[in-house]
Amino acid sequence: EEKLKQDTSNNPGSKLDFINLEAQPEGLDGIYRENMERVCAEGASDDFRSKCFQFISLICAAQEPLPQKMVQSIMGDDAFCRVKGKLSLLFPTGADGRIIIIH
């Protein structure tokens, strides 16, 4: 318990609650919900939300992981960089340069 308290004090502002582990999101559904609420929080522009939807649609509709360069060329550099930076926890790029889905 002392170690958990120390970890909590060493990580101020962290979303991780080292003492109350039940406060963590439950399962993948909880992880996705929490991150999507963070990314598309109140105040996010309709344009940004639309670009997020476009990105997620491209990734989820594909039969296999898409190369990052392909998605970037479809969306455009600016939109891709803005969205990918925010969604990279849920849709990381693998060592092969393809965007994968955490599942």
C-alpha positions in Angstrom: 0.0 0.0 0.0 2.9 2.4 0.7 4.4 1.6 -2.7 1.0 2.5 -4.3 0.8 5.7 -2.4 4.3 6.6 -3.5 3.5 5.8 -7.2 0.4 8.1 -6.9 2.4 11.0 -5.5 5.2 10.5 -8.1 2.7 10.8 -10.9 0.6 13.9 -10.2 -2.1 14.5 -12.8 -2.0 10.9 -14.0 -5.3 9.3 -14.9 -4.1 6.1 -13.3 -5.3 5.6 -9.8 -2.7 3.3 -8.3 -4.6 3.0 -5.0 -8.1 2.4 -6.3 -7.6 0.0 -9.2 -11.3 -0.4 -9.7 -11.4 3.2 -11.0 -9.7 2.0 -14.2 -11.8 1.5 -17.3 -13.3 -2.0 -17.5 -12.3 -4.0 -20.5 -11.7 -2.7 -24.0 -15.1 -1.1 -24.1 -14.2 1.1 -21.2 -10.8 2.0 -22.6 -12.3 3.0 -26.0 -15.1 5.0 -24.3 -12.7 6.9 -22.0 -10.3 7.7 -24.9 -13.1 8.7 -27.3 -14.6 11.0 -24.7 -11.1 12.5 -24.2 -10.5 12.9 -27.9 -14.0 14.2 -28.9 -14.6 16.2 -25.7 -17.0 19.1 -25.5 -15.5 21.9 -27.5 -14.0 19.7 -30.2 -15.0 21.1 -33.6 -17.5 19.3 -35.9 -14.7 19.2 -38.5 -12.3 17.4 -36.1 -15.1 15.0 -35.1 -15.8 14.3 -38.8 -12.1 13.7 -39.5 -12.0 11.3 -36.5 -15.0 9.4 -37.9 -13.4 9.3 -41.4 -10.1 7.9 -39.9 -11.9 5.3 -37.7 -14.2 4.3 -40.7 -11.2 3.7 -42.9 -9.3 1.6 -40.4 -12.3 -0.5 -39.2 -13.7 -1.2 -42.7 -10.4 -2.5 -44.1 -10.0 -6.3 -44.4 -6.4 -5.9 -43.1 -4.3 -3.2 -41.4 -3.8 -0.3 -43.8 -0.4 1.3 -44.4 -0.2 4.6 -42.6 0.9 6.3 -45.8 -2.2 5.2 -47.6 -4.5 6.6 -44.9 -2.5 9.8 -44.8 -2.8 10.2 -48.6 -6.6 9.6 -48.4 -7.2 12.1 -45.6 -4.6 14.7 -46.4 -1.5 15.4 -44.3 -2.9 18.0 -42.0 -6.1 16.1 -41.1 -4.3 12.8 -40.7 -1.6 14.3 -38.4 -4.2 16.0 -36.2 -6.4 12.9 -35.9 -3.6 10.2 -35.7 -1.9 12.1 -32.9 -5.1 12.0 -30.8 -6.1 8.4 -31.6 -2.7 6.8 -31.5 -3.4 5.0 -28.2 -6.3 3.2 -29.8 -4.9 2.9 -33.3 -1.1 2.6 -33.1 1.2 2.1 -36.0 3.0 -1.2 -36.0 6.6 -1.8 -36.9 5.5 -2.6 -40.4 4.0 0.9 -40.9 0.4 -0.3 -40.8 -2.2 1.1 -38.5 -3.6 -1.6 -36.2 -6.6 -1.7 -33.9 -6.2 -2.5 -30.2 -8.5 -5.5 -29.5 
